[in-house]
Amino acid sequence: MLNTFPDLLTYGFFAPTILRLTVGAWFIYEGFQLFREESEERRLLQGFIATLQVAGGILLFVGFFTQVTALTLAVITASNIFMGREDMKEREKRIVRLLALSILVSLILTGAGNLAFDLPL
């Protein structure tokens, strides 16, 4: 089947860039939200995960160690999906986390894309 916009396929290298910037900004936001809602009984673990999310979001946003960072954040996101509570607000977060997980797996397989420090060899 013919492609509707074949000229746009030239810019396919920007697709991972858009995904990387979006999920990086989302992890920065989620990490800061986790810092704000720290609970007393899980303060150390929650603070560590929030730090990993913010640092990983920044690394993804600038495109540095993209595949390693995406793998680390994918493990954190998968554990959040499977170990989360089951209320209505958490169901909506679970769907967003599932989308973030699919973007992270895509970044692991495709790399950082354009405008990144990680360049394919």
Secondary structure, DSSP 8 states (H G I E B T S, - for coil): ---S-GGGGGGGGGHHHHHHHHHHHHHHHHHHHHHHT--STTHHHHHHHHHHHHHHHHHHHHTSSHHHHHHHHHHHHHHHHHS---SHHHHHHHHHHHHHHHHHHHHHHH---SSSS----
